[in-house]
């Protein structure tokens, strides 16, 4: 047990740095592993090979490239809104990661005395990124950008609903909104009286898990839901006019948000930072709330996040794009009714058992 | 907002109180400034974005008061839904970049008079009712559990009535929007 007393401001700065540490390095890892390498192997090519062994320093080279580029402002653009838009998108990502627990004591503001709205807070701040996208689309003074921004807004509003409704099932089953509470509810859960695996909610909430993954795919505007940035129709949608560092910020926002949503999905459905109870029982002296889990927890979360982001990129590179009306119909006529039925059934079973 | 949220973990000490007060005045300054800019700006989208700042500042004041659930609901409903729809609508219909001349009109003085009158009435009644009340020294952040218990026991009838009202509004909107 480490007992360090920190002043309020020291703790605040430490937590801000921790936020950067959780958001940026995993984003780099997934971009290299999946976006650069995995897709290359799926398409029978090598991908980046020159920068570092197996091209592992390609990302550094990319960042150097983007940093050198000129920060172009279109002549008719609304300069302030145009400049601010990428930061609004990133703010939503950084607020999102605050509530995710990575160990018994490792949650930036989701701890014992912290925010206990937990997952509700995460869902609320995730919708802020839409505002940044609309700002970017409008301020660019370009028809492609405006259309991309409007498409993105329509899509994100439509898929926000099934996302929230899919989470409600988990919240009903766990009986709490707190992310830490959802983790321990899954750890202490039992499947037909057998507690060796706990009760990870992707078993009981399988429908919710599927709806959550589909909605996340749409929220991130990844293929097959990539109409807002459809390159064959809209150049790159709301990002068309951006270049240099501001484009890089959008890029980081997109992939970091993918990771953060994977962290959230891992917490809600795969048991979070905890490992199955039988593994904990095998090592004498180890308890689920012992301090060692502040070190094991982040590693477990990274593994679960990599599993889930693998699915995101796998789907991204194998499915063709939806049409705009198909996308809206799928959200409103398929996903939302199913998730409403899921909530009703979960509530009913919760009362019966 | 982040720093204010972080402050929730510790009980309100002398420093904590000082931080809360500083942040309250900062946020209030931002809110009032953005509200003034919102009515004086000459661009519709800018006005909507200033309104966004005002609503976020209101959410931040809720956080300082320890009303976490209200703050998060404010963000989800007003920032995530209402403002996005408003921006969406404005951008679909009239979204010129740069200043517009026809945003101002003759009734602005009457409008200003009404606003000042509203401020006077509401300020007076608030001061009259709560002017001398002080926040308890050991004020704790409001937890979600007690709120939901209240809603689903004491206030269950108004809650259900509200949800029926919203459902009626939803159906009404669908009926109005349908062409056939």
HADDOCK unambig.tbl for C-alpha pairs under 7 A between the chains (distance, minus, plus):
assign (segid A and resid 12 and name CA) (segid B and resid 3 and name CA) 6.77 0.50 0.50
assign (segid A and resid 12 and name CA) (segid B and resid 6 and name CA) 6.86 0.50 0.50
assign (segid A and resid 78 and name CA) (segid B and resid 97 and name CA) 6.36 0.50 0.50
assign (segid A and resid 109 and name CA) (segid B and resid 6 and name CA) 6.18 0.50 0.50
assign (segid A and resid 113 and name CA) (segid B and resid 9 and name CA) 4.75 0.50 0.50
assign (segid A and resid 114 and name CA) (segid B and resid 8 and name CA) 6.15 0.50 0.50
assign (segid A and resid 114 and name CA) (segid B and resid 9 and name CA) 5.06 0.50 0.50
assign (segid A and resid 116 and name CA) (segid B and resid 143 and name CA) 6.78 0.50 0.50
assign (segid A and resid 116 and name CA) (segid B and resid 144 and name CA) 6.85 0.50 0.50
assign (segid A and resid 117 and name CA) (segid B and resid 69 and name CA) 6.60 0.50 0.50
assign (segid A and resid 117 and name CA) (segid B and resid 144 and name CA) 6.53 0.50 0.50
assign (segid A and resid 121 and name CA) (segid B and resid 72 and name CA) 5.72 0.50 0.50
assign (segid A and resid 124 and name CA) (segid B and resid 72 and name CA) 6.37 0.50 0.50
assign (segid A and resid 124 and name CA) (segid B and resid 75 and name CA) 5.87 0.50 0.50
assign (segid A and resid 124 and name CA) (segid B and resid 76 and name CA) 4.26 0.50 0.50
assign (segid A and resid 124 and name CA) (segid B and resid 80 and name CA) 6.78 0.50 0.50
assign (segid A and resid 125 and name CA) (segid B and resid 75 and name CA) 6.94 0.50 0.50
assign (segid A and resid 127 and name CA) (segid B and resid 80 and name CA) 4.88 0.50 0.50
assign (segid A and resid 128 and name CA) (segid B and resid 79 and name CA) 6.73 0.50 0.50
assign (segid A and resid 128 and name CA) (segid B and resid 80 and name CA) 5.87 0.50 0.50
assign (segid A and resid 131 and name CA) (segid B and resid 84 and name CA) 6.27 0.50 0.50
assign (segid A and resid 150 and name CA) (segid B and resid 88 and name CA) 6.62 0.50 0.50
